[in-house]
């Protein structure tokens, strides 16, 4: 009997070491990314670097499946179903819609999600301190109150802010609502307009003409991929544009109190490492946010729209002009 119990203990120990890996010690991870653009790509890069820095190396002890539906809803649903049924040890969801699709399809695979503004408002989790089910991750939310203070520092006499976002992106809707509430507390009006896709962005921008003092662009995948159009509109109308993330500001915005998507991707990778090593369960990993935010400004954009960036912002910020 003692020998039998000892054997059970040893088997239990060995099982705990291999619980998150296949029989040959190789881990299987899948990534479902909403679409291709710089911010989401940086999240994926940060995630992979965190895995590598912790000994999980693709081609050695890690196999990777990467899927990207390019925002197509039907493809997204099929990819989510396939990844969940493919016996992965862990799945990374980059963006709100991939996280929701995986949640709907999932039964027991740990999911780390990133580049999501509000996990609770989006319906991904109910308890951000102890996520129920199989999803946790890192939010890309930057406090709207701080964004409004940056705007006031840039344009002290701002009276009306325009906000543009994609109607099908829950992240963007949450940010727009938060920004409108924070602006109202400061006595600033907001005009919010939505787009269904990139094809109507130019017409929607034109509808702001003469109505706003500044345009705010949240962390919106479609708008970020069409920042060229936003930059042209800003230049033609000498309009400052503040962005929710630094890559958009780099692509023609004026300034950003921005999320660093590589950083939140790396944080997501560190969460994945703790799961793969058996150190934590999903429920023991609260939703995280980026720990520090930086101010970014674009001097090239400032020159193009004839705007002088205050010295207070230059002194504390980072120039991302190219």
C-alpha positions in Angstrom: 0.0 0.0 0.0 2.8 2.4 0.9 4.5 1.7 -2.5 1.2 2.4 -4.2 0.7 5.7 -2.4 4.2 6.7 -3.2 3.6 5.9 -6.9 0.5 8.1 -6.8 2.4 11.0 -5.4 5.1 10.7 -8.0 2.5 10.4 -10.8 0.7 13.4 -9.4 3.9 15.5 -9.4 4.8 14.5 -12.9 1.2 15.4 -14.1 1.4 18.8 -12.5 4.6 19.5 -14.5 3.0 18.5 -17.7 -0.6 19.7 -17.2 -0.2 22.5 -19.6 1.9 20.8 -22.2 1.7 17.9 -24.6 3.4 14.6 -23.8 6.7 15.7 -25.4 7.0 18.8 -23.3 6.0 21.1 -26.1 3.4 23.8 -25.4 0.7 24.8 -27.9 -0.4 28.4 -28.0 -2.7 30.1 -30.4 -3.2 33.8 -31.2 -6.4 35.3 -32.5 -5.9 38.9 -33.6 -8.7 41.1 -34.8 -6.9 42.7 -37.7 -3.5 43.8 -38.9 -2.3 47.2 -37.8 0.7 48.6 -35.9 -0.8 48.7 -32.4 -2.2 45.1 -32.4 1.0 43.8 -34.1 3.0 45.4 -31.3 0.8 43.6 -28.7 1.6 40.3 -30.3 5.3 41.1 -30.5 5.4 42.0 -26.8 3.5 38.8 -25.9 6.0 36.6 -27.9 9.0 38.4 -26.4 7.7 37.8 -22.8 7.3 34.1 -23.6 10.8 34.0 -25.1 12.4 35.8 -22.2 10.8 33.2 -19.9 12.1 30.1 -21.8 9.1 29.4 -24.1 10.7 29.5 -27.6 8.9 28.8 -30.8 10.4 25.9 -32.6 11.9 24.4 -29.5 9.3 23.9 -26.8 6.5 26.0 -28.2 4.3 25.6 -31.3 2.2 28.6 -32.4 -1.0 29.0 -34.4 -1.7 32.5 -35.5 -5.1 33.5 -37.0 -6.3 36.9 -38.2 -9.8 37.3 -39.7 -9.1 41.0 -40.7 -12.3 42.0 -38.8 -14.6 39.7 -40.8 -17.2 38.5 -38.3 -17.9 35.1 -39.9 -14.2 34.3 -40.2 -13.7 35.4 -36.6 -16.3 33.0 -35.3 -15.0 30.0 -37.3 -11.4 30.7 -36.2 -12.4 31.0 -32.6 -14.3 27.6 -32.8 -11.3 26.0 -34.5 -8.7 27.3 -32.0 -10.8 26.2 -29.0 -11.2 22.7 -30.4 -7.6 22.3 -31.3 -6.3 21.3 -27.8 -4.2 24.5 -27.3 -2.7 25.0 -23.9 -3.5 28.7 -24.0 -4.9 31.3 -26.4 -4.1 35.0 -26.7 -7.0 37.2 -27.9 -5.9 40.5 -29.3 -8.9 42.8 -29.4 -12.4 42.8 -27.9 -14.2 40.9 -30.6 -11.7 38.0 -30.6 -12.1 37.8 -26.9 -15.9 37.7 -27.1 -15.8 35.1 -29.9 -13.4 32.9 -27.9 -15.5 33.2 -24.7 -18.6 32.1 -26.6 -16.7 29.1 -28.1 -14.6 28.1 -25.1 -15.1 25.5 -22.4 -11.9 25.1 -20.6 -8.9 26.6 -22.4 -7.1 29.5 -20.6 -7.4 32.7 -22.5 -5.3 35.8 -22.1 -6.8 38.9 -23.7 -5.2 42.2 -24.5 -5.9 45.5 -26.2 -9.4 45.7 -24.6 -10.6 48.9 -23.0 -13.1 47.6 -20.4 -13.4 43.9 -19.8 -16.5 44.3 -17.7 -18.4 46.7 -19.9 -17.6 44.6 -23.0 -19.1 41.6 -21.3 -15.9 39.6 -21.2 -15.8 39.2 -17.4 -17.9 40.3 -14.5 -15.3 40.4 -11.8 -12.0 42.2 -12.8 -10.3 41.4 -9.5 -11.0 37.6 -9.7 -12.1 36.8 -13.3 -14.6 34.0 -13.4 -14.4 31.4 -16.2 -11.3 31.1 -18.4 -10.4 34.7 -19.4 -8.2 37.4 -18.0 -5.8 39.9 -19.5 -4.5 43.4 -19.8 -6.6 46.5 -20.6 -5.5 49.3 -22.9 -7.7 51.8 -21.1 -6.2 55.2 -20.4 -8.2 57.3 -17.9 -10.4 59.7 -19.8 -10.0 62.4 -17.1 -6.2 62.4 -17.8 -6.9 62.6 -21.6 -9.1 65.7 -21.0 -6.4 67.3 -19.0 -3.9 66.8 -21.8 -6.4 68.3 -24.2 -6.9 71.4 -22.0 -3.2 71.8 -21.7 -2.8 71.7 -25.5 -5.8 73.9 -26.2 -6.7 75.9 -23.1 -9.8 77.5 -24.7 -11.2 74.3 -26.1 -15.0 74.4 -26.1 -16.1 71.5 -28.4 -14.4 68.2 -29.0 -15.2 65.9 -31.8 -15.0 62.1 -31.3 -15.0 59.6 -34.1 -15.1 55.9 -33.8 -16.3 52.6 -35.4 -19.8 51.7 -34.4 -19.0 47.9 -34.3 -16.1 48.3 -31.9 -17.2 48.0 -28.2 -13.8 49.3 -27.1 -14.3 52.5 -29.0 -17.8 53.1 -27.8 -16.7 52.7 -24.2 -13.9 55.2 -24.7 -16.2 57.7 -26.4 -18.7 57.6 -23.6 -16.1 58.0 -21.0 -14.5 60.9 -22.8 -17.9 62.6 -23.2 -18.6 62.3 -19.5 -15.1 63.7 -18.5 -15.5 66.5 -21.0 -18.9 67.4 -19.6 -17.4 67.7 -16.1 -15.0 70.3 -17.4 -17.7 72.2 -19.2 -16.6 71.0 -22.7 -19.1 69.9 -25.3 -18.6 66.8 -27.4 -19.9 65.9 -30.9 -19.7 62.1 -31.5 -19.9 60.6 -34.9 -19.5 56.9 -35.8 -18.5 55.1 -39.0 -19.4 51.6 -40.1 -16.1 51.0 -41.9 -13.2 52.8 -43.5 -15.1 53.7 -46.7 -17.1 56.4 -44.9 -14.4 58.0 -42.8 -13.8 60.9 -45.1 -17.4 61.9 -45.3 -17.8 61.6 -41.6 -14.7 63.8 -41.0 -16.2 66.4 -43.3 -19.3 66.5 -41.1 -17.1 67.9 -38.3 -15.9 70.8 -40.4 -16.4 74.1 -38.6 -18.1 72.4 -35.6 -15.2 71.5 -33.3 -12.0 72.9 -31.8 -10.2 69.5 -31.6 -10.7 65.9 -32.7 -10.2 62.9 -30.4 -9.5 59.5 -31.9 -9.8 56.6 -29.4 -7.9 53.3 -29.7 -10.1 52.3 -32.7 -8.8 49.7 -35.1 -10.5 51.0 -38.2 -9.6 54.7 -37.5 -6.0 53.8 -36.7 -5.7 52.1 -40.1 -7.0 55.2 -41.8 -5.0 57.8 -40.0 -3.8 59.1 -43.3 -7.3 60.4 -44.0 -7.5 61.9 -40.6 -4.1 63.6 -41.0 -5.2 65.1 -44.4 -8.4 66.5 -42.8 -6.5 67.9 -39.9 -4.0 69.6 -42.2 -6.6 71.1 -44.4 -8.6 72.4 -41.5 -5.7 73.3 -39.1 -7.3 71.0 -36.6 -5.4 69.4 -33.6 -6.0 65.7 -33.3 -5.4 63.9 -30.0 -5.2 60.1 -30.1 -5.7 57.3 -27.6 -2.5 55.6 -28.6 0.9 56.8 -29.7 1.1 55.0 -33.0 -1.9 56.9 -34.3 -0.3 60.2 -33.1 2.9 59.1 -35.0 0.8 58.6 -38.1 -0.6 62.1 -38.3 -2.1 63.0 -34.9 -0.8 65.8 -32.8 -0.5 64.3 -29.4 -1.4 61.3 -27.2 -1.5 60.3 -23.6 -0.8 56.9 -25.1 -0.9 53.3 -24.4 2.2 51.4 -25.3 0.9 48.3 -27.0 4.2 46.5 -26.8 4.2 47.0 -23.1 0.6 45.6 -22.6 1.5 42.7 -24.9 4.5 41.9 -22.7 2.4 42.1 -19.6 0.0 39.7 -21.2 2.9 37.4 -22.0 4.0 37.4 -18.4 0.4 36.4 -17.3 0.6 33.6 -19.8 3.9 32.4 -18.4 2.4 32.1 -14.9 -0.4 30.0 -16.3 1.9 27.7 -18.4 4.2 27.2 -15.4 1.2 26.3 -13.2 2.0 29.2 -10.8 -1.5 30.8 -11.2 -4.9 30.1 -12.5 -7.0 32.5 -14.5 -9.1 33.3 -11.4 -6.0 34.3 -9.5 -4.9 36.9 -12.2 -6.8 40.2 -11.9 -7.3 42.3 -15.0 -4.3 44.5 -15.4 -3.7 47.9 -17.0 -0.6 49.6 -18.2 1.2 50.8 -15.1 2.5 54.2 -16.4 1.4 56.4 -19.3 3.6 58.7 -21.4 2.8 61.9 -23.2 3.7 61.8 -26.9 3.7 64.7 -29.4 4.4 65.1 -33.1 6.3 68.2 -34.2 5.8 67.4 -37.9 2.1 67.4 -37.5 2.3 70.6 -35.4 4.1 72.4 -38.3 1.6 71.1 -40.9 -1.4 72.5 -39.0 0.4 75.6 -37.8 0.1 74.7 -34.1 2.6 75.5 -31.4 2.9 72.8 -28.8 3.1 74.2 -25.3 6.5 74.0 -23.7 5.0 72.2 -20.7 4.1 69.3 -22.9 7.5 69.3 -24.7 9.3 69.3 -21.4 7.6 66.1 -20.2 6.7 64.4 -23.4 8.3 62.3 -26.1 8.7 63.5 -29.7 7.5 60.8 -32.1 7.6 62.8 -35.3 9.5 61.2 -38.2 
